[in-house]
Amino acid sequence: MTATRVLVSDFDGTMTRHDFYQLAVEELLPSDAPDQWAAYRAGAITHFEALRRYFAAIRAPEAEVLALVDRMELDPELPTAVADLRRAGWEVVVTSAGCDWYIRPLLAAAGVEVEVHANPGRFETGRGLLMEMPADSPFRCDNLGVDKARVVRSHLDAGRVVAFAGDGFPDAAAARLVPGDLRFARGDLAGVLAGEGLPFRPFTVWSDVARALVRSEETP
């Protein structure tokens, strides 16, 4: 990567309005499905394993699951926002503890080509969405599959200016690594940072982040 400025961004709930797993749990899984997050909070399983079990429990037809993916509501301004960032000297890197089975098609359908680091997976009827650990990623980690903080560090170590945008608890370690004026948060991540007294810039939709970074480049 030749860019000197990089926006590292979460996907679910950051570039989209909804998280895939939340929609899946609410609409595709039975009401008595095991609470995998309780097992995760108890330390019995990893974050990756909790998501893997939820995804593997899906028994809906693939067409129904793909319809649910569309309802994640990718920011409609995403293509324009990415293009504006590039013109301002920023590249975008997506990091996610979710699955590239739904991430890459959503981005492709929007005509957006960016670097993506996410857990691979495939859908099999009767077996659900089968998410796997990245086989050869330099950012692989046991807890999340993809270590977002390591992605951020790799660009910082290369001498790049790095911004980060996220919405969840798994984004906190990555967010802490960047300066407050380049730290964008909403949802649970905003709550974590506020509780730690760390400055951040709130956003409603992902294109808000892009506009803020582009404006900062235009300001003398």
DABELWO-V358644 format. One line per field, one symbol per residue. phi: phi as a letter, one per 20 degrees, with the letter a starting at -180 (. if undefined). psi: psi as a letter, one per 20 degrees, with the letter a starting at -180 (. if undefined). A space follows every 50 residues. Layout:
# DABELWO-V358644
phi = ???
psi = ???
This chain:
# DABELWO-V358644
phi = .efecceecfdgmdedfcefffffffcddffefgefffffffnfceggff fgfgffefcffgffffffgfefmggfeggffffffffendddcecbeedf gdfffffffemddcfccbffabdcgncneeecfgfcffdfbffdncefff fffffffenefcdccaccgfefffffedfgfdddbblffffffffemefb dfbdcgfffgfffffffeff
psi = piqippopprfpighrhqpghgggghiiqqhjqqnhhghghijhrrgghg gggghiipjqqhhhghhhghjhmpoijggggggggghjjpqppppqjbpi hhgghggghikporpporprrqpppiiaonprqpgkpijpqhgigpohhh gghhhghjjqppqqprirgiiggghhiqqhijopqrbhghgggghikpqr oqqgqhhhgggghghhhhp.
